[in-house]
Amino acid sequence: MQQPGLPNPQILMQLVTTKMPFGKYKGTLLCDIPVFYLEWFNRKGFPKGSLGMLLSTIYEIKLNGLEELIAPLKKIAREENR
């Protein structure tokens, strides 16, 4: 069981393995989408469903300078995809 206040590791792993399915950054890992594009989504509205949840999560991570949460997972994901 996950402890309250800790990030969900499954969601964090999805951020480093899921690619943007449409738009200017189609094919880009969600964790690599620039902040200005995420800010645009924040103003206009994130998509519905799991993609919107993931985009809003990476937006909050980047906005609050918490990229160190996903840095080790990015490395693991890249090593697994070799």
Gaussian input, Z-matrix of N, CA and C with variables (Angstrom, degrees):
# hf/3-21g

backbone

0 1
 N
 C     1     B1
 C     2     B2     1     A1
 N     3     B3     2     A2     1     D1
 C     4     B4     3     A3     2     D2
 C     5     B5     4     A4     3     D3
 N     6     B6     5     A5     4     D4
 C     7     B7     6     A6     5     D5
 C     8     B8     7     A7     6     D6
 N     9     B9     8     A8     7     D7
 C    10    B10     9     A9     8     D8
 C    11    B11    10    A10     9     D9
 N    12    B12    11    A11    10    D10
 C    13    B13    12    A12    11    D11
 C    14    B14    13    A13    12    D12
 N    15    B15    14    A14    13    D13
 C    16    B16    15    A15    14    D14
 C    17    B17    16    A16    15    D15
 N    18    B18    17    A17    16    D16
 C    19    B19    18    A18    17    D17
 C    20    B20    19    A19    18    D18
 N    21    B21    20    A20    19    D19
 C    22    B22    21    A21    20    D20
 C    23    B23    22    A22    21    D21
 N    24    B24    23    A23    22    D22
 C    25    B25    24    A24    23    D23
 C    26    B26    25    A25    24    D24
 N    27    B27    26    A26    25    D25
 C    28    B28    27    A27    26    D26
 C    29    B29    28    A28    27    D27
 N    30    B30    29    A29    28    D28
 C    31    B31    30    A30    29    D29
 C    32    B32    31    A31    30    D30
 N    33    B33    32    A32    31    D31
 C    34    B34    33    A33    32    D32
 C    35    B35    34    A34    33    D33
 N    36    B36    35    A35    34    D34
 C    37    B37    36    A36    35    D35
 C    38    B38    37    A37    36    D36
 N    39    B39    38    A38    37    D37
 C    40    B40    39    A39    38    D38
 C    41    B41    40    A40    39    D39
 N    42    B42    41    A41    40    D40
 C    43    B43    42    A42    41    D41
 C    44    B44    43    A43    42    D42
 N    45    B45    44    A44    43    D43
 C    46    B46    45    A45    44    D44
 C    47    B47    46    A46    45    D45
 N    48    B48    47    A47    46    D46
 C    49    B49    48    A48    47    D47
 C    50    B50    49    A49    48    D48
 N    51    B51    50    A50    49    D49
 C    52    B52    51    A51    50    D50
 C    53    B53    52    A52    51    D51
 N    54    B54    53    A53    52    D52
 C    55    B55    54    A54    53    D53
 C    56    B56    55    A55    54    D54
 N    57    B57    56    A56    55    D55
 C    58    B58    57    A57    56    D56
 C    59    B59    58    A58    57    D57
 N    60    B60    59    A59    58    D58
 C    61    B61    60    A60    59    D59
 C    62    B62    61    A61    60    D60
 N    63    B63    62    A62    61    D61
 C    64    B64    63    A63    62    D62
 C    65    B65    64    A64    63    D63
 N    66    B66    65    A65    64    D64
 C    67    B67    66    A66    65    D65
 C    68    B68    67    A67    66    D66
 N    69    B69    68    A68    67    D67
 C    70    B70    69    A69    68    D68
 C    71    B71    70    A70    69    D69
 N    72    B72    71    A71    70    D70
 C    73    B73    72    A72    71    D71
 C    74    B74    73    A73    72    D72
 N    75    B75    74    A74    73    D73
 C    76    B76    75    A75    74    D74
 C    77    B77    76    A76    75    D75
 N    78    B78    77    A77    76    D76
 C    79    B79    78    A78    77    D77
 C    80    B80    79    A79    78    D78
 N    81    B81    80    A80    79    D79
 C    82    B82    81    A81    80    D80
 C    83    B83    82    A82    81    D81
 N    84    B84    83    A83    82    D82
 C    85    B85    84    A84    83    D83
 C    86    B86    85    A85    84    D84
 N    87    B87    86    A86    85    D85
 C    88    B88    87    A87    86    D86
 C    89    B89    88    A88    87    D87
 N    90    B90    89    A89    88    D88
 C    91    B91    90    A90    89    D89
 C    92    B92    91    A91    90    D90
 N    93    B93    92    A92    91    D91
 C    94    B94    93    A93    92    D92
 C    95    B95    94    A94    93    D93
 N    96    B96    95    A95    94    D94
 C    97    B97    96    A96    95    D95
 C    98    B98    97    A97    96    D96
 N    99    B99    98    A98    97    D97
 C   100   B100    99    A99    98    D98
 C   101   B101   100   A100    99    D99
 N   102   B102   101   A101   100   D100
 C   103   B103   102   A102   101   D101
 C   104   B104   103   A103   102   D102
 N   105   B105   104   A104   103   D103
 C   106   B106   105   A105   104   D104
 C   107   B107   106   A106   105   D105
 N   108   B108   107   A107   106   D106
 C   109   B109   108   A108   107   D107
 C   110   B110   109   A109   108   D108
 N   111   B111   110   A110   109   D109
 C   112   B112   111   A111   110   D110
 C   113   B113   112   A112   111   D111
 N   114   B114   113   A113   112   D112
 C   115   B115   114   A114   113   D113
 C   116   B116   115   A115   114   D114
 N   117   B117   116   A116   115   D115
 C   118   B118   117   A117   116   D116
 C   119   B119   118   A118   117   D117
 N   120   B120   119   A119   118   D118
 C   121   B121   120   A120   119   D119
 C   122   B122   121   A121   120   D120
 N   123   B123   122   A122   121   D121
 C   124   B124   123   A123   122   D122
 C   125   B125   124   A124   123   D123
 N   126   B126   125   A125   124   D124
 C   127   B127   126   A126   125   D125
 C   128   B128   127   A127   126   D126
 N   129   B129   128   A128   127   D127
 C   130   B130   129   A129   128   D128
 C   131   B131   130   A130   129   D129
 N   132   B132   131   A131   130   D130
 C   133   B133   132   A132   131   D131
 C   134   B134   133   A133   132   D132
 N   135   B135   134   A134   133   D133
 C   136   B136   135   A135   134   D134
 C   137   B137   136   A136   135   D135
 N   138   B138   137   A137   136   D136
 C   139   B139   138   A138   137   D137
 C   140   B140   139   A139   138   D138
 N   141   B141   140   A140   139   D139
 C   142   B142   141   A141   140   D140
 C   143   B143   142   A142   141   D141
 N   144   B144   143   A143   142   D142
 C   145   B145   144   A144   143   D143
 C   146   B146   145   A145   144   D144
 N   147   B147   146   A146   145   D145
 C   148   B148   147   A147   146   D146
 C   149   B149   148   A148   147   D147
 N   150   B150   149   A149   148   D148
 C   151   B151   150   A150   149   D149
 C   152   B152   151   A151   150   D150
 N   153   B153   152   A152   151   D151
 C   154   B154   153   A153   152   D152
 C   155   B155   154   A154   153   D153
 N   156   B156   155   A155   154   D154
 C   157   B157   156   A156   155   D155
 C   158   B158   157   A157   156   D156
 N   159   B159   158   A158   157   D157
 C   160   B160   159   A159   158   D158
 C   161   B161   160   A160   159   D159
 N   162   B162   161   A161   160   D160
 C   163   B163   162   A162   161   D161
 C   164   B164   163   A163   162   D162
 N   165   B165   164   A164   163   D163
 C   166   B166   165   A165   164   D164
 C   167   B167   166   A166   165   D165
 N   168   B168   167   A167   166   D166
 C   169   B169   168   A168   167   D167
 C   170   B170   169   A169   168   D168
 N   171   B171   170   A170   169   D169
 C   172   B172   171   A171   170   D170
 C   173   B173   172   A172   171   D171
 N   174   B174   173   A173   172   D172
 C   175   B175   174   A174   173   D173
 C   176   B176   175   A175   174   D174
 N   177   B177   176   A176   175   D175
 C   178   B178   177   A177   176   D176
 C   179   B179   178   A178   177   D177
 N   180   B180   179   A179   178   D178
 C   181   B181   180   A180   179   D179
 C   182   B182   181   A181   180   D180
 N   183   B183   182   A182   181   D181
 C   184   B184   183   A183   182   D182
 C   185   B185   184   A184   183   D183
 N   186   B186   185   A185   184   D184
 C   187   B187   186   A186   185   D185
 C   188   B188   187   A187   186   D186
 N   189   B189   188   A188   187   D187
 C   190   B190   189   A189   188   D188
 C   191   B191   190   A190   189   D189
 N   192   B192   191   A191   190   D190
 C   193   B193   192   A192   191   D191
 C   194   B194   193   A193   192   D192
 N   195   B195   194   A194   193   D193
 C   196   B196   195   A195   194   D194
 C   197   B197   196   A196   195   D195
 N   198   B198   197   A197   196   D196
 C   199   B199   198   A198   197   D197
 C   200   B200   199   A199   198   D198
 N   201   B201   200   A200   199   D199
 C   202   B202   201   A201   200   D200
 C   203   B203   202   A202   201   D201
 N   204   B204   203   A203   202   D202
 C   205   B205   204   A204   203   D203
 C   206   B206   205   A205   204   D204
 N   207   B207   206   A206   205   D205
 C   208   B208   207   A207   206   D206
 C   209   B209   208   A208   207   D207
 N   210   B210   209   A209   208   D208
 C   211   B211   210   A210   209   D209
 C   212   B212   211   A211   210   D210
 N   213   B213   212   A212   211   D211
 C   214   B214   213   A213   212   D212
 C   215   B215   214   A214   213   D213
 N   216   B216   215   A215   214   D214
 C   217   B217   216   A216   215   D215
 C   218   B218   217   A217   216   D216
 N   219   B219   218   A218   217   D217
 C   220   B220   219   A219   218   D218
 C   221   B221   220   A220   219   D219
 N   222   B222   221   A221   220   D220
 C   223   B223   222   A222   221   D221
 C   224   B224   223   A223   222   D222
 N   225   B225   224   A224   223   D223
 C   226   B226   225   A225   224   D224
 C   227   B227   226   A226   225   D225
 N   228   B228   227   A227   226   D226
 C   229   B229   228   A228   227   D227
 C   230   B230   229   A229   228   D228
 N   231   B231   230   A230   229   D229
 C   232   B232   231   A231   230   D230
 C   233   B233   232   A232   231   D231
 N   234   B234   233   A233   232   D232
 C   235   B235   234   A234   233   D233
 C   236   B236   235   A235   234   D234
 N   237   B237   236   A236   235   D235
 C   238   B238   237   A237   236   D236
 C   239   B239   238   A238   237   D237
 N   240   B240   239   A239   238   D238
 C   241   B241   240   A240   239   D239
 C   242   B242   241   A241   240   D240
 N   243   B243   242   A242   241   D241
 C   244   B244   243   A243   242   D242
 C   245   B245   244   A244   243   D243

   B1=1.4511
   B2=1.5291
   B3=1.3002
   B4=1.4642
   B5=1.5191
   B6=1.3267
   B7=1.4573
   B8=1.5230
   B9=1.3374
   B10=1.4591
   B11=1.5244
   B12=1.3280
   B13=1.4524
   B14=1.5200
   B15=1.3375
   B16=1.4600
   B17=1.5252
   B18=1.3385
   B19=1.4593
   B20=1.5291
   B21=1.3163
   B22=1.4580
   B23=1.5331
   B24=1.3366
   B25=1.4669
   B26=1.5266
   B27=1.3269
   B28=1.4648
   B29=1.5279
   B30=1.3150
   B31=1.4665
   B32=1.5212
   B33=1.3227
   B34=1.4630
   B35=1.5296
   B36=1.3240
   B37=1.4659
   B38=1.5268
   B39=1.3270
   B40=1.4629
   B41=1.5291
   B42=1.3178
   B43=1.4644
   B44=1.5234
   B45=1.3274
   B46=1.4666
   B47=1.5296
   B48=1.3445
   B49=1.4669
   B50=1.5270
   B51=1.3246
   B52=1.4630
   B53=1.5182
   B54=1.3255
   B55=1.4642
   B56=1.5237
   B57=1.3108
   B58=1.4595
   B59=1.5290
   B60=1.3465
   B61=1.4635
   B62=1.5330
   B63=1.3280
   B64=1.4661
   B65=1.5268
   B66=1.3231
   B67=1.4588
   B68=1.5160
   B69=1.3108
   B70=1.4630
   B71=1.5266
   B72=1.3140
   B73=1.4670
   B74=1.5256
   B75=1.3308
   B76=1.4624
   B77=1.5285
   B78=1.3295
   B79=1.4570
   B80=1.5187
   B81=1.3352
   B82=1.4658
   B83=1.5201
   B84=1.3270
   B85=1.4645
   B86=1.5229
   B87=1.3187
   B88=1.4660
   B89=1.5209
   B90=1.3193
   B91=1.4639
   B92=1.5237
   B93=1.3321
   B94=1.4646
   B95=1.5273
   B96=1.3227
   B97=1.4669
   B98=1.5268
   B99=1.3380
   B100=1.4728
   B101=1.5278
   B102=1.3153
   B103=1.4676
   B104=1.5235
   B105=1.3394
   B106=1.4648
   B107=1.5231
   B108=1.3371
   B109=1.4630
   B110=1.5315
   B111=1.3148
   B112=1.4660
   B113=1.5232
   B114=1.3399
   B115=1.4670
   B116=1.5225
   B117=1.3208
   B118=1.4611
   B119=1.5331
   B120=1.3267
   B121=1.4658
   B122=1.5234
   B123=1.3106
   B124=1.4604
   B125=1.5313
   B126=1.3283
   B127=1.4712
   B128=1.5232
   B129=1.3246
   B130=1.4695
   B131=1.5203
   B132=1.3224
   B133=1.4615
   B134=1.5186
   B135=1.3138
   B136=1.4601
   B137=1.5236
   B138=1.3340
   B139=1.4660
   B140=1.5318
   B141=1.2950
   B142=1.4653
   B143=1.5304
   B144=1.3088
   B145=1.4550
   B146=1.5174
   B147=1.3294
   B148=1.4622
   B149=1.5271
   B150=1.3362
   B151=1.4642
   B152=1.5239
   B153=1.3129
   B154=1.4602
   B155=1.5162
   B156=1.3282
   B157=1.4648
   B158=1.5233
   B159=1.3380
   B160=1.4610
   B161=1.5296
   B162=1.3289
   B163=1.4667
   B164=1.5254
   B165=1.3267
   B166=1.4678
   B167=1.5284
   B168=1.3231
   B169=1.4650
   B170=1.5215
   B171=1.3420
   B172=1.4688
   B173=1.5236
   B174=1.3192
   B175=1.4671
   B176=1.5266
   B177=1.3220
   B178=1.4704
   B179=1.5289
   B180=1.3198
   B181=1.4687
   B182=1.5237
   B183=1.3285
   B184=1.4695
   B185=1.5214
   B186=1.3179
   B187=1.4613
   B188=1.5245
   B189=1.3187
   B190=1.4596
   B191=1.5311
   B192=1.3320
   B193=1.4617
   B194=1.5138
   B195=1.3227
   B196=1.4652
   B197=1.5270
   B198=1.3306
   B199=1.4603
   B200=1.5229
   B201=1.3344
   B202=1.4682
   B203=1.5288
   B204=1.3266
   B205=1.4673
   B206=1.5238
   B207=1.3220
   B208=1.4624
   B209=1.5260
   B210=1.3239
   B211=1.4744
   B212=1.5331
   B213=1.3408
   B214=1.4737
   B215=1.5329
   B216=1.3259
   B217=1.4633
   B218=1.5241
   B219=1.3305
   B220=1.4654
   B221=1.5251
   B222=1.3091
   B223=1.4669
   B224=1.5282
   B225=1.3198
   B226=1.4678
   B227=1.5233
   B228=1.3345
   B229=1.4642
   B230=1.5237
   B231=1.3231
   B232=1.4704
   B233=1.5232
   B234=1.3343
   B235=1.4656
   B236=1.5243
   B237=1.3244
   B238=1.4650
   B239=1.5233
   B240=1.3248
   B241=1.4671
   B242=1.5237
   B243=1.3080
   B244=1.4775
   B245=1.4892
   A1=109.40
   A2=115.01
   A3=120.83
   A4=110.59
   A5=115.65
   A6=120.52
   A7=109.53
   A8=117.42
   A9=120.25
   A10=110.91
   A11=115.59
   A12=120.70
   A13=114.83
   A14=117.39
   A15=120.45
   A16=109.36
   A17=117.24
   A18=119.46
   A19=111.00
   A20=115.46
   A21=121.51
   A22=108.52
   A23=118.14
   A24=119.77
   A25=113.27
   A26=117.34
   A27=119.88
   A28=110.82
   A29=116.72
   A30=120.63
   A31=109.75
   A32=116.87
   A33=120.06
   A34=110.68
   A35=117.38
   A36=120.40
   A37=110.54
   A38=117.28
   A39=120.32
   A40=111.10
   A41=117.27
   A42=121.01
   A43=112.11
   A44=117.36
   A45=120.81
   A46=112.81
   A47=117.25
   A48=119.82
   A49=113.65
   A50=117.87
   A51=121.97
   A52=110.18
   A53=115.70
   A54=120.89
   A55=110.14
   A56=115.61
   A57=122.36
   A58=108.13
   A59=118.17
   A60=120.15
   A61=115.26
   A62=118.39
   A63=119.51
   A64=110.23
   A65=115.09
   A66=121.29
   A67=114.57
   A68=114.13
   A69=122.76
   A70=112.03
   A71=117.53
   A72=121.80
   A73=112.32
   A74=116.67
   A75=121.30
   A76=109.23
   A77=116.41
   A78=121.90
   A79=114.54
   A80=117.07
   A81=121.80
   A82=109.31
   A83=116.92
   A84=119.65
   A85=108.86
   A86=116.87
   A87=120.48
   A88=111.54
   A89=117.35
   A90=120.47
   A91=112.63
   A92=117.78
   A93=121.79
   A94=113.40
   A95=117.31
   A96=120.40
   A97=108.53
   A98=117.47
   A99=120.44
   A100=112.76
   A101=115.17
   A102=121.56
   A103=111.45
   A104=118.18
   A105=119.16
   A106=111.80
   A107=117.64
   A108=121.17
   A109=110.10
   A110=116.72
   A111=121.07
   A112=110.71
   A113=116.69
   A114=120.43
   A115=110.55
   A116=116.87
   A117=120.78
   A118=109.66
   A119=116.96
   A120=120.54
   A121=110.71
   A122=117.04
   A123=120.50
   A124=110.65
   A125=116.66
   A126=120.47
   A127=111.96
   A128=117.42
   A129=122.57
   A130=113.25
   A131=116.35
   A132=121.14
   A133=111.19
   A134=115.52
   A135=120.63
   A136=108.93
   A137=117.80
   A138=119.94
   A139=110.37
   A140=115.33
   A141=120.31
   A142=109.42
   A143=115.35
   A144=120.90
   A145=114.08
   A146=114.20
   A147=119.64
   A148=112.43
   A149=117.97
   A150=119.51
   A151=110.69
   A152=117.08
   A153=120.50
   A154=112.16
   A155=116.40
   A156=120.31
   A157=110.34
   A158=116.60
   A159=120.21
   A160=111.32
   A161=117.14
   A162=120.31
   A163=111.41
   A164=116.95
   A165=118.81
   A166=110.85
   A167=116.91
   A168=120.55
   A169=111.16
   A170=117.14
   A171=118.86
   A172=110.27
   A173=117.35
   A174=120.60
   A175=110.24
   A176=117.20
   A177=121.27
   A178=111.26
   A179=116.50
   A180=120.28
   A181=110.16
   A182=116.22
   A183=119.89
   A184=111.59
   A185=117.07
   A186=121.77
   A187=111.26
   A188=116.27
   A189=121.46
   A190=113.63
   A191=116.92
   A192=120.68
   A193=114.35
   A194=116.92
   A195=120.95
   A196=113.21
   A197=116.61
   A198=119.90
   A199=112.86
   A200=117.20
   A201=119.25
   A202=111.76
   A203=117.42
   A204=120.63
   A205=111.46
   A206=116.05
   A207=118.97
   A208=113.79
   A209=117.97
   A210=120.55
   A211=112.87
   A212=119.72
   A213=118.87
   A214=112.04
   A215=116.49
   A216=120.07
   A217=111.21
   A218=116.40
   A219=120.82
   A220=110.14
   A221=115.61
   A222=120.85
   A223=110.30
   A224=117.06
   A225=121.64
   A226=110.44
   A227=116.50
   A228=120.96
   A229=111.30
   A230=117.32
   A231=120.52
   A232=110.99
   A233=117.32
   A234=120.58
   A235=111.18
   A236=116.91
   A237=120.70
   A238=111.89
   A239=117.74
   A240=121.57
   A241=113.56
   A242=117.88
   A243=120.30
   A244=111.09
   D1=139.29
   D2=-178.77
   D3=-77.92
   D4=138.74
   D5=178.45
   D6=-77.90
   D7=142.45
   D8=178.08
   D9=-59.92
   D10=141.28
   D11=177.54
   D12=87.86
   D13=-9.74
   D14=178.28
   D15=-95.35
   D16=143.84
   D17=179.09
   D18=-67.39
   D19=146.17
   D20=178.45
   D21=-73.82
   D22=115.94
   D23=-176.84
   D24=-63.41
   D25=-29.28
   D26=178.78
   D27=-66.65
   D28=-41.24
   D29=178.28
   D30=-66.70
   D31=-43.32
   D32=178.92
   D33=-60.97
   D34=-39.75
   D35=178.81
   D36=-66.20
   D37=-36.80
   D38=177.27
   D39=-62.94
   D40=-34.62
   D41=-179.94
   D42=-63.55
   D43=-29.27
   D44=-177.85
   D45=-98.85
   D46=-0.96
   D47=-179.99
   D48=-122.27
   D49=-17.58
   D50=-177.63
   D51=-89.23
   D52=134.38
   D53=178.16
   D54=-100.85
   D55=147.66
   D56=177.34
   D57=-63.57
   D58=125.23
   D59=-174.33
   D60=-85.02
   D61=-7.76
   D62=-176.30
   D63=-156.14
   D64=172.80
   D65=172.24
   D66=82.02
   D67=-168.44
   D68=-175.88
   D69=-57.26
   D70=-33.65
   D71=-176.75
   D72=-107.80
   D73=28.84
   D74=177.00
   D75=-54.75
   D76=131.54
   D77=179.20
   D78=88.87
   D79=-5.76
   D80=178.96
   D81=-87.43
   D82=137.49
   D83=175.00
   D84=-58.79
   D85=140.62
   D86=-178.09
   D87=-56.25
   D88=-36.72
   D89=-179.30
   D90=-68.92
   D91=-15.40
   D92=-178.62
   D93=-101.90
   D94=1.38
   D95=178.40
   D96=-71.05
   D97=133.33
   D98=-178.78
   D99=-63.51
   D100=149.84
   D101=-178.78
   D102=-58.19
   D103=-39.73
   D104=-176.65
   D105=-61.68
   D106=-32.75
   D107=177.37
   D108=-71.44
   D109=-38.96
   D110=176.79
   D111=-67.29
   D112=-35.76
   D113=176.38
   D114=-63.95
   D115=-37.39
   D116=177.16
   D117=-61.82
   D118=-46.25
   D119=176.84
   D120=-60.42
   D121=-39.74
   D122=179.82
   D123=-61.09
   D124=-39.19
   D125=178.64
   D126=-73.35
   D127=-43.21
   D128=-174.03
   D129=-87.19
   D130=-23.35
   D131=-177.80
   D132=114.45
   D133=129.00
   D134=177.68
   D135=-74.63
   D136=152.42
   D137=176.37
   D138=-59.67
   D139=158.31
   D140=177.29
   D141=-76.03
   D142=160.98
   D143=174.56
   D144=84.91
   D145=-162.14
   D146=-174.16
   D147=-66.54
   D148=-33.57
   D149=178.33
   D150=-62.16
   D151=-44.22
   D152=178.11
   D153=-62.27
   D154=-39.62
   D155=178.18
   D156=-64.11
   D157=-42.85
   D158=179.74
   D159=-66.26
   D160=-43.14
   D161=178.89
   D162=-63.83
   D163=-41.33
   D164=179.11
   D165=-68.81
   D166=-31.81
   D167=177.34
   D168=-67.26
   D169=-46.91
   D170=179.81
   D171=-67.46
   D172=-31.96
   D173=175.35
   D174=-60.65
   D175=-47.96
   D176=-179.94
   D177=-64.48
   D178=-39.29
   D179=178.32
   D180=-60.92
   D181=-48.83
   D182=-178.57
   D183=-69.22
   D184=-40.53
   D185=-179.43
   D186=-59.70
   D187=-37.12
   D188=-176.84
   D189=-97.14
   D190=10.17
   D191=176.59
   D192=65.27
   D193=36.05
   D194=-176.03
   D195=-106.72
   D196=27.04
   D197=-179.01
   D198=-58.73
   D199=-21.42
   D200=178.76
   D201=-63.55
   D202=-18.15
   D203=175.73
   D204=-65.88
   D205=-34.63
   D206=-175.07
   D207=-104.07
   D208=-11.68
   D209=-177.85
   D210=-55.49
   D211=-47.83
   D212=179.43
   D213=-65.26
   D214=-34.14
   D215=179.76
   D216=-69.74
   D217=-35.65
   D218=176.02
   D219=-59.91
   D220=-43.20
   D221=180.00
   D222=-63.85
   D223=-45.16
   D224=179.06
   D225=-60.99
   D226=-46.29
   D227=-178.57
   D228=-62.72
   D229=-40.46
   D230=179.32
   D231=-66.43
   D232=-38.86
   D233=178.88
   D234=-67.08
   D235=-36.04
   D236=179.26
   D237=-70.57
   D238=-26.71
   D239=-177.58
   D240=-90.50
   D241=6.11
   D242=178.79
   D243=-74.87

